[in-house]
Amino acid sequence: GIADGDINSLKDLDNLVIEDYPYAVDGLKIWFAIKKWVSDYCSFYYKTDGMVQEDPELQAWWKELREVGHGDKKDEPWWPKMQTREELIESCTIIIWLASAFHAAVNFGQYAYGGYSPSRPTGSRRFMPEKGTPEYTELANNPEKAFLKTITPQLTCLQGMTLVETLSQQSSEEVYLGTREDNWTTDKEPLSYFKAFHDRLAEIEDEITSMNEDGKWKNRVGPVKVPYTLLFPTGEVGLPGKGIPNSISI
């Protein structure tokens, strides 16, 4: 049913407009792995759409999420009505994706890509120069000197570097996507579904490694030969530039 449709959708999405786009390629694989797991899990406990509609705790959670958590958007027409299994599966997949893989992709590479202030200054102290001004002449004649005048002073740069280093750290207590403590349920089917999710993520890790080592995909390593690993599911303590925690924690 839903899972088969996802597999077909993934095949269609294999033909990306930009094939050498690591975030899209890795991200789509992880998205559909999450959705397969969510679909299997939710379909086990909710056999029909009616069971979704009649679950008071689920409906109360969805009401609070819309009206309290996003009170300023509660009347928007695009909200799912949470009346079908498909709506439940799609909504849970989005939440899990945002709190795990999407956050990992934008967070854990901050120090590697932006820790060196001239590469990504935290602010600018000058306006863009206009033609006919001394500043514009300086920019034309000595762009490096003009650029250095725009970035923040040393102390502010150091503070910015410290912040992104802290945010990019992987904790020793991190629990990565597809892993969790034992005995979280006694239901055999969900345990088998989670095992399949774990195994699929392991396959994706191998695929990421293989693509990073394949010279065909130039954007996966870039001119400085730094492999793209931000969506590599497992990580390690420190600043590995990889690893997808189960959820956001600061």
Phi and psi restraints in degrees (value plus and minus 20) as a CYANA .aco file:
   2 ILE   PHI     -83.8   -43.8
   2 ILE   PSI     -62.2   -22.2
   3 ALA   PHI     -82.9   -42.9
   3 ALA   PSI     -61.2   -21.2
   4 ASP   PHI     -82.9   -42.9
   4 ASP   PSI     -59.4   -19.4
   5 GLY   PHI     -82.4   -42.4
   5 GLY   PSI     -57.9   -17.9
   6 ASP   PHI     -84.2   -44.2
   6 ASP   PSI     -60.8   -20.8
   7 ILE   PHI     -82.2   -42.2
   7 ILE   PSI     -62.4   -22.4
   8 ASN   PHI     -84.4   -44.4
   8 ASN   PSI     -59.8   -19.8
   9 SER   PHI     -82.9   -42.9
   9 SER   PSI     -59.5   -19.5
  10 LEU   PHI     -84.1   -44.1
  10 LEU   PSI     -57.4   -17.4
  11 LYS   PHI     -83.2   -43.2
  11 LYS   PSI     -61.1   -21.1
  12 ASP   PHI     -83.2   -43.2
  12 ASP   PSI     -58.5   -18.5
  13 LEU   PHI     -99.3   -59.3
  13 LEU   PSI     -25.3    14.7
  14 ASP   PHI     -83.8   -43.8
  14 ASP   PSI     -46.2    -6.2
  15 ASN   PHI    -110.1   -70.1
  15 ASN   PSI      48.0    88.0
  16 LEU   PHI     -91.3   -51.3
  16 LEU   PSI     128.6   168.6
  17 VAL   PHI     -79.1   -39.1
  17 VAL   PSI     -62.2   -22.2
  18 ILE   PHI    -132.8   -92.8
  18 ILE   PSI      81.1   121.1
  19 GLU   PHI     -89.6   -49.6
  19 GLU   PSI     -54.2   -14.2
  20 ASP   PHI    -109.3   -69.3
  20 ASP   PSI      44.7    84.7
  21 TYR   PHI    -151.4  -111.4
  21 TYR   PSI      66.2   106.2
  22 PRO   PHI     -73.2   -33.2
  22 PRO   PSI     -64.0   -24.0
  23 TYR   PHI     -80.6   -40.6
  23 TYR   PSI     -63.1   -23.1
  24 ALA   PHI     -89.1   -49.1
  24 ALA   PSI     -65.5   -25.5
  25 VAL   PHI     -83.2   -43.2
  25 VAL   PSI     -72.3   -32.3
  26 ASP   PHI     -88.3   -48.3
  26 ASP   PSI     -60.7   -20.7
  27 GLY   PHI     -83.5   -43.5
  27 GLY   PSI     -61.4   -21.4
  28 LEU   PHI     -83.8   -43.8
  28 LEU   PSI     -59.7   -19.7
  29 LYS   PHI     -81.9   -41.9
  29 LYS   PSI     -64.5   -24.5
  30 ILE   PHI     -90.3   -50.3
  30 ILE   PSI     -58.7   -18.7
  31 TRP   PHI     -75.3   -35.3
  31 TRP   PSI     -69.4   -29.4
  32 PHE   PHI     -93.1   -53.1
  32 PHE   PSI     -47.3    -7.3
  33 ALA   PHI     -86.2   -46.2
  33 ALA   PSI     -63.4   -23.4
  34 ILE   PHI     -82.2   -42.2
  34 ILE   PSI     -66.0   -26.0
  35 LYS   PHI     -85.3   -45.3
  35 LYS   PSI     -56.3   -16.3
  36 LYS   PHI     -82.9   -42.9
  36 LYS   PSI     -65.2   -25.2
  37 TRP   PHI     -83.0   -43.0
  37 TRP   PSI     -67.1   -27.1
  38 VAL   PHI     -82.9   -42.9
  38 VAL   PSI     -61.7   -21.7
  39 SER   PHI     -82.2   -42.2
  39 SER   PSI     -66.7   -26.7
  40 ASP   PHI     -81.7   -41.7
  40 ASP   PSI     -65.6   -25.6
  41 TYR   PHI     -85.4   -45.4
  41 TYR   PSI     -71.4   -31.4
  42 CYS   PHI     -86.2   -46.2
  42 CYS   PSI     -56.7   -16.7
  43 SER   PHI     -88.7   -48.7
  43 SER   PSI     -44.3    -4.3
  44 PHE   PHI     -90.8   -50.8
  44 PHE   PSI     -61.6   -21.6
  45 TYR   PHI    -111.8   -71.8
  45 TYR   PSI     -43.7    -3.7
  46 TYR   PHI    -138.9   -98.9
  46 TYR   PSI      77.8   117.8
  47 LYS   PHI     -96.5   -56.5
  47 LYS   PSI     -44.9    -4.9
  48 THR   PHI    -158.5  -118.5
  48 THR   PSI     145.7   185.7
  49 ASP   PHI     -83.9   -43.9
  49 ASP   PSI     -53.7   -13.7
  50 GLY   PHI     -80.3   -40.3
  50 GLY   PSI     -54.6   -14.6
  51 MET   PHI     -87.0   -47.0
  51 MET   PSI     -52.6   -12.6
  52 VAL   PHI     -87.4   -47.4
  52 VAL   PSI     -65.6   -25.6
  53 GLN   PHI     -84.2   -44.2
  53 GLN   PSI     -52.6   -12.6
  54 GLU   PHI    -117.8   -77.8
  54 GLU   PSI     -15.5    24.5
  55 ASP   PHI    -106.2   -66.2
  55 ASP   PSI      87.1   127.1
  56 PRO   PHI     -85.5   -45.5
  56 PRO   PSI     -55.8   -15.8
  57 GLU   PHI     -89.0   -49.0
  57 GLU   PSI     -62.0   -22.0
  58 LEU   PHI     -83.2   -43.2
  58 LEU   PSI     -65.4   -25.4
  59 GLN   PHI     -87.1   -47.1
  59 GLN   PSI     -55.9   -15.9
  60 ALA   PHI     -87.6   -47.6
  60 ALA   PSI     -59.6   -19.6
  61 TRP   PHI     -82.1   -42.1
  61 TRP   PSI     -65.2   -25.2
  62 TRP   PHI     -86.0   -46.0
  62 TRP   PSI     -57.6   -17.6
  63 LYS   PHI     -84.5   -44.5
  63 LYS   PSI     -63.9   -23.9
  64 GLU   PHI     -86.7   -46.7
  64 GLU   PSI     -60.3   -20.3
  65 LEU   PHI     -78.6   -38.6
  65 LEU   PSI     -64.1   -24.1
  66 ARG   PHI     -95.7   -55.7
  66 ARG   PSI     -69.5   -29.5
  67 GLU   PHI    -107.1   -67.1
  67 GLU   PSI     -45.1    -5.1
  68 VAL   PHI    -126.8   -86.8
  68 VAL   PSI     -74.8   -34.8
  69 GLY   PHI     -82.4   -42.4
  69 GLY   PSI     -55.8   -15.8
  70 HIS   PHI    -150.5  -110.5
  70 HIS   PSI      30.5    70.5
  71 GLY   PHI     -75.7   -35.7
  71 GLY   PSI     -52.9   -12.9
  72 ASP   PHI     -92.4   -52.4
  72 ASP   PSI     -34.1     5.9
  73 LYS   PHI    -136.9   -96.9
  73 LYS   PSI      -9.4    30.6
  74 LYS   PHI     -83.6   -43.6
  74 LYS   PSI     -43.1    -3.1
  75 ASP   PHI    -119.3   -79.3
  75 ASP   PSI     -12.2    27.8
  76 GLU   PHI     -86.4   -46.4
  76 GLU   PSI     122.5   162.5
  77 PRO   PHI     -94.5   -54.5
  77 PRO   PSI     -32.4     7.6
  78 TRP   PHI    -106.2   -66.2
  78 TRP   PSI     -22.8    17.2
  79 TRP   PHI     -83.4   -43.4
  79 TRP   PSI     112.7   152.7
  80 PRO   PHI     -81.1   -41.1
  80 PRO   PSI     127.3   167.3
  81 LYS   PHI    -104.6   -64.6
  81 LYS   PSI     -29.8    10.2
  82 MET   PHI      34.7    74.7
  82 MET   PSI      31.8    71.8
  83 GLN   PHI    -136.2   -96.2
  83 GLN   PSI     -24.9    15.1
  84 THR   PHI    -154.6  -114.6
  84 THR   PSI     141.1   181.1
  85 ARG   PHI     -83.7   -43.7
  85 ARG   PSI     -56.7   -16.7
  86 GLU   PHI     -81.4   -41.4
  86 GLU   PSI     -61.3   -21.3
  87 GLU   PHI     -86.2   -46.2
  87 GLU   PSI     -58.5   -18.5
  88 LEU   PHI     -83.9   -43.9
  88 LEU   PSI     -66.5   -26.5
  89 ILE   PHI     -84.8   -44.8
  89 ILE   PSI     -65.2   -25.2
  90 GLU   PHI     -83.5   -43.5
  90 GLU   PSI     -63.6   -23.6
  91 SER   PHI     -85.4   -45.4
  91 SER   PSI     -63.8   -23.8
  92 CYS   PHI     -86.9   -46.9
  92 CYS   PSI     -56.9   -16.9
  93 THR   PHI     -82.6   -42.6
  93 THR   PSI     -63.9   -23.9
  94 ILE   PHI     -81.5   -41.5
  94 ILE   PSI     -66.0   -26.0
  95 ILE   PHI     -82.2   -42.2
  95 ILE   PSI     -66.2   -26.2
  96 ILE   PHI     -85.2   -45.2
  96 ILE   PSI     -63.0   -23.0
  97 TRP   PHI     -78.7   -38.7
  97 TRP   PSI     -67.7   -27.7
  98 LEU   PHI     -84.6   -44.6
  98 LEU   PSI     -59.8   -19.8
  99 ALA   PHI    -102.5   -62.5
  99 ALA   PSI     -29.9    10.1
 100 SER   PHI    -139.1   -99.1
 100 SER   PSI    -105.1   -65.1
 101 ALA   PHI     -87.0   -47.0
 101 ALA   PSI     -66.0   -26.0
 102 PHE   PHI     -80.8   -40.8
 102 PHE   PSI     -65.4   -25.4
 103 HIS   PHI     -83.1   -43.1
 103 HIS   PSI     -61.3   -21.3
 104 ALA   PHI     -80.8   -40.8
 104 ALA   PSI     -60.4   -20.4
 105 ALA   PHI     -86.2   -46.2
 105 ALA   PSI     -53.2   -13.2
 106 VAL   PHI    -117.6   -77.6
 106 VAL   PSI     -30.4     9.6
 107 ASN   PHI    -125.2   -85.2
 107 ASN   PSI     -71.9   -31.9
 108 PHE   PHI     -97.8   -57.8
 108 PHE   PSI     -23.0    17.0
 109 GLY   PHI    -123.0   -83.0
 109 GLY   PSI     -13.4    26.6
 110 GLN   PHI     -80.0   -40.0
 110 GLN   PSI     -64.0   -24.0
 111 TYR   PHI     -91.1   -51.1
 111 TYR   PSI     -61.6   -21.6
 112 ALA   PHI     -83.6   -43.6
 112 ALA   PSI     -61.1   -21.1
 113 TYR   PHI    -112.5   -72.5
 113 TYR   PSI     -46.5    -6.5
 114 GLY   PHI    -147.8  -107.8
 114 GLY   PSI     -13.9    26.1
 115 GLY   PHI     -86.4   -46.4
 115 GLY   PSI     -49.9    -9.9
 116 TYR   PHI    -106.4   -66.4
 116 TYR   PSI      89.2   129.2
 117 SER   PHI     -72.8   -32.8
 117 SER   PSI     -63.7   -23.7
 118 PRO   PHI     -80.4   -40.4
 118 PRO   PSI     -44.1    -4.1
 119 SER   PHI     -93.2   -53.2
 119 SER   PSI     -56.6   -16.6
 120 ARG   PHI    -169.1  -129.1
 120 ARG   PSI      60.2   100.2
 121 PRO   PHI     -78.2   -38.2
 121 PRO   PSI     127.1   167.1
 122 THR   PHI    -101.3   -61.3
 122 THR   PSI     -29.7    10.3
 123 GLY   PHI    -192.7  -152.7
 123 GLY   PSI     152.6   192.6
 124 SER   PHI    -145.5  -105.5
 124 SER   PSI     118.7   158.7
 125 ARG   PHI    -121.6   -81.6
 125 ARG   PSI     -17.6    22.4
 126 ARG   PHI    -156.6  -116.6
 126 ARG   PSI     132.0   172.0
 127 PHE   PHI     -97.1   -57.1
 127 PHE   PSI     141.0   181.0
 128 MET   PHI     -82.5   -42.5
 128 MET   PSI     109.0   149.0
 129 PRO   PHI     -89.7   -49.7
 129 PRO   PSI     126.7   166.7
 130 GLU   PHI    -123.2   -83.2
 130 GLU   PSI     130.5   170.5
 131 LYS   PHI     -77.4   -37.4
 131 LYS   PSI     120.8   160.8
 132 GLY   PHI      72.0   112.0
 132 GLY   PSI     -24.0    16.0
 133 THR   PHI    -120.2   -80.2
 133 THR   PSI     137.7   177.7
 134 PRO   PHI     -78.7   -38.7
 134 PRO   PSI     -55.5   -15.5
 135 GLU   PHI     -83.3   -43.3
 135 GLU   PSI     -58.2   -18.2
 136 TYR   PHI     -88.2   -48.2
 136 TYR   PSI     -60.0   -20.0
 137 THR   PHI     -81.9   -41.9
 137 THR   PSI     -62.3   -22.3
 138 GLU   PHI     -83.0   -43.0
 138 GLU   PSI     -61.8   -21.8
 139 LEU   PHI     -81.9   -41.9
 139 LEU   PSI     -60.0   -20.0
 140 ALA   PHI     -90.4   -50.4
 140 ALA   PSI     -57.2   -17.2
 141 ASN   PHI    -108.4   -68.4
 141 ASN   PSI     -52.2   -12.2
 142 ASN   PHI    -164.2  -124.2
 142 ASN   PSI      53.1    93.1
 143 PRO   PHI     -80.0   -40.0
 143 PRO   PSI     -54.6   -14.6
 144 GLU   PHI     -85.4   -45.4
 144 GLU   PSI     -64.4   -24.4
 145 LYS   PHI     -84.6   -44.6
 145 LYS   PSI     -61.3   -21.3
 146 ALA   PHI     -83.6   -43.6
 146 ALA   PSI     -60.6   -20.6
 147 PHE   PHI     -84.3   -44.3
 147 PHE   PSI     -65.5   -25.5
 148 LEU   PHI     -82.2   -42.2
 148 LEU   PSI     -46.4    -6.4
 149 LYS   PHI     -92.8   -52.8
 149 LYS   PSI     -40.1    -0.1
 150 THR   PHI    -105.7   -65.7
 150 THR   PSI     -48.5    -8.5
 151 ILE   PHI     -99.6   -59.6
 151 ILE   PSI     144.6   184.6
 152 THR   PHI     -86.6   -46.6
 152 THR   PSI     137.2   177.2
 153 PRO   PHI     -88.1   -48.1
 153 PRO   PSI     151.5   191.5
 154 GLN   PHI     -77.1   -37.1
 154 GLN   PSI     -66.0   -26.0
 155 LEU   PHI     -82.6   -42.6
 155 LEU   PSI     -63.6   -23.6
 156 THR   PHI     -85.4   -45.4
 156 THR   PSI     -59.2   -19.2
 157 CYS   PHI     -80.4   -40.4
 157 CYS   PSI     -64.1   -24.1
 158 LEU   PHI     -83.0   -43.0
 158 LEU   PSI     -61.3   -21.3
 159 GLN   PHI     -82.7   -42.7
 159 GLN   PSI     -61.4   -21.4
 160 GLY   PHI     -84.4   -44.4
 160 GLY   PSI     -62.0   -22.0
 161 MET   PHI     -82.8   -42.8
 161 MET   PSI     -61.5   -21.5
 162 THR   PHI     -83.8   -43.8
 162 THR   PSI     -60.1   -20.1
 163 LEU   PHI     -83.7   -43.7
 163 LEU   PSI     -70.3   -30.3
 164 VAL   PHI     -89.7   -49.7
 164 VAL   PSI     -48.1    -8.1
 165 GLU   PHI     -85.9   -45.9
 165 GLU   PSI     -63.1   -23.1
 166 THR   PHI     -83.4   -43.4
 166 THR   PSI     -64.3   -24.3
 167 LEU   PHI     -86.6   -46.6
 167 LEU   PSI     -47.7    -7.7
 168 SER   PHI    -106.7   -66.7
 168 SER   PSI     -24.8    15.2
 169 GLN   PHI     -92.8   -52.8
 169 GLN   PSI     118.9   158.9
 170 GLN   PHI    -116.6   -76.6
 170 GLN   PSI     109.9   149.9
 171 SER   PHI     -97.3   -57.3
 171 SER   PSI     134.8   174.8
 172 SER   PHI     -90.8   -50.8
 172 SER   PSI     -35.5     4.5
 173 GLU   PHI    -122.6   -82.6
 173 GLU   PSI      -6.8    33.2
 174 GLU   PHI     -84.7   -44.7
 174 GLU   PSI     118.4   158.4
 175 VAL   PHI    -133.9   -93.9
 175 VAL   PSI      97.1   137.1
 176 TYR   PHI    -109.3   -69.3
 176 TYR   PSI     136.9   176.9
 177 LEU   PHI     -72.5   -32.5
 177 LEU   PSI     113.0   153.0
 178 GLY   PHI      68.0   108.0
 178 GLY   PSI     -16.8    23.2
 179 THR   PHI    -149.1  -109.1
 179 THR   PSI     130.7   170.7
 180 ARG   PHI    -186.0  -146.0
 180 ARG   PSI     149.8   189.8
 181 GLU   PHI     -86.6   -46.6
 181 GLU   PSI     132.6   172.6
 182 ASP   PHI     -89.5   -49.5
 182 ASP   PSI     146.5   186.5
 183 ASN   PHI      44.5    84.5
 183 ASN   PSI      10.0    50.0
 184 TRP   PHI     -99.9   -59.9
 184 TRP   PSI     -36.1     3.9
 185 THR   PHI    -177.7  -137.7
 185 THR   PSI     135.9   175.9
 186 THR   PHI    -124.2   -84.2
 186 THR   PSI     -19.8    20.2
 187 ASP   PHI     -99.3   -59.3
 187 ASP   PSI     101.8   141.8
 188 LYS   PHI     -87.5   -47.5
 188 LYS   PSI     -59.6   -19.6
 189 GLU   PHI     -82.9   -42.9
 189 GLU   PSI     -70.4   -30.4
 190 PRO   PHI     -79.1   -39.1
 190 PRO   PSI     -53.7   -13.7
 191 LEU   PHI     -83.0   -43.0
 191 LEU   PSI     -59.9   -19.9
 192 SER   PHI     -89.5   -49.5
 192 SER   PSI     -55.7   -15.7
 193 TYR   PHI     -84.4   -44.4
 193 TYR   PSI     -61.2   -21.2
 194 PHE   PHI     -88.9   -48.9
 194 PHE   PSI     -55.6   -15.6
 195 LYS   PHI     -82.2   -42.2
 195 LYS   PSI     -60.6   -20.6
 196 ALA   PHI     -85.6   -45.6
 196 ALA   PSI     -57.5   -17.5
 197 PHE   PHI     -82.9   -42.9
 197 PHE   PSI     -66.6   -26.6
 198 HIS   PHI     -79.2   -39.2
 198 HIS   PSI     -64.4   -24.4
 199 ASP   PHI     -87.1   -47.1
 199 ASP   PSI     -57.4   -17.4
 200 ARG   PHI     -85.4   -45.4
 200 ARG   PSI     -59.8   -19.8
 201 LEU   PHI     -84.1   -44.1
 201 LEU   PSI     -55.9   -15.9
 202 ALA   PHI     -84.2   -44.2
 202 ALA   PSI     -58.5   -18.5
 203 GLU   PHI     -83.5   -43.5
 203 GLU   PSI     -61.7   -21.7
 204 ILE   PHI     -82.6   -42.6
 204 ILE   PSI     -57.8   -17.8
 205 GLU   PHI     -78.4   -38.4
 205 GLU   PSI     -65.2   -25.2
 206 ASP   PHI     -83.9   -43.9
 206 ASP   PSI     -59.2   -19.2
 207 GLU   PHI     -86.2   -46.2
 207 GLU   PSI     -60.2   -20.2
 208 ILE   PHI     -82.6   -42.6
 208 ILE   PSI     -66.4   -26.4
 209 THR   PHI     -79.4   -39.4
 209 THR   PSI     -64.7   -24.7
 210 SER   PHI     -83.9   -43.9
 210 SER   PSI     -63.5   -23.5
 211 MET   PHI     -87.8   -47.8
 211 MET   PSI     -56.3   -16.3
 212 ASN   PHI     -85.7   -45.7
 212 ASN   PSI     -48.5    -8.5
 213 GLU   PHI    -110.4   -70.4
 213 GLU   PSI     -29.7    10.3
 214 ASP   PHI    -105.8   -65.8
 214 ASP   PSI      96.4   136.4
 215 GLY   PHI     -81.9   -41.9
 215 GLY   PSI     -30.5     9.5
 216 LYS   PHI     -84.6   -44.6
 216 LYS   PSI     -53.9   -13.9
 217 TRP   PHI    -119.0   -79.0
 217 TRP   PSI      70.7   110.7
 218 LYS   PHI     -86.0   -46.0
 218 LYS   PSI     -56.1   -16.1
 219 ASN   PHI     -94.0   -54.0
 219 ASN   PSI     -30.3     9.7
 220 ARG   PHI     -98.7   -58.7
 220 ARG   PSI     -36.6     3.4
 221 VAL   PHI    -146.0  -106.0
 221 VAL   PSI     -46.8    -6.8
 222 GLY   PHI      52.2    92.2
 222 GLY   PSI     155.8   195.8
 223 PRO   PHI     -86.6   -46.6
 223 PRO   PSI     -39.9     0.1
 224 VAL   PHI    -117.5   -77.5
 224 VAL   PSI     -13.6    26.4
 225 LYS   PHI      41.4    81.4
 225 LYS   PSI      22.7    62.7
 226 VAL   PHI    -124.5   -84.5
 226 VAL   PSI      92.3   132.3
 227 PRO   PHI     -87.6   -47.6
 227 PRO   PSI     126.6   166.6
 228 TYR   PHI    -102.7   -62.7
 228 TYR   PSI      92.5   132.5
 229 THR   PHI    -148.9  -108.9
 229 THR   PSI      -9.5    30.5
 230 LEU   PHI     -83.5   -43.5
 230 LEU   PSI     -41.2    -1.2
 231 LEU   PHI    -129.8   -89.8
 231 LEU   PSI       2.1    42.1
 232 PHE   PHI     -95.5   -55.5
 232 PHE   PSI      98.1   138.1
 233 PRO   PHI     -75.9   -35.9
 233 PRO   PSI     -63.3   -23.3
 234 THR   PHI    -119.7   -79.7
 234 THR   PSI     129.3   169.3
 235 GLY   PHI    -151.4  -111.4
 235 GLY   PSI    -179.6  -139.6
 236 GLU   PHI    -174.5  -134.5
 236 GLU   PSI     146.9   186.9
 237 VAL   PHI     -83.9   -43.9
 237 VAL   PSI     120.4   160.4
 238 GLY   PHI      89.0   129.0
 238 GLY   PSI    -155.8  -115.8
 239 LEU   PHI    -140.9  -100.9
 239 LEU   PSI      43.7    83.7
 240 PRO   PHI     -97.7   -57.7
 240 PRO   PSI     -36.5     3.5
 241 GLY   PHI      50.2    90.2
 241 GLY   PSI       3.6    43.6
 242 LYS   PHI    -176.1  -136.1
 242 LYS   PSI     147.7   187.7
 243 GLY   PHI      89.8   129.8
 243 GLY   PSI     109.3   149.3
 244 ILE   PHI    -135.7   -95.7
 244 ILE   PSI      78.2   118.2
 245 PRO   PHI     -83.4   -43.4
 245 PRO   PSI     136.4   176.4
 246 ASN   PHI     -81.2   -41.2
 246 ASN   PSI     -50.8   -10.8
 247 SER   PHI    -176.6  -136.6
 247 SER   PSI     150.2   190.2
 248 ILE   PHI     -97.4   -57.4
 248 ILE   PSI     112.0   152.0
 249 SER   PHI    -163.3  -123.3
 249 SER   PSI     113.6   153.6
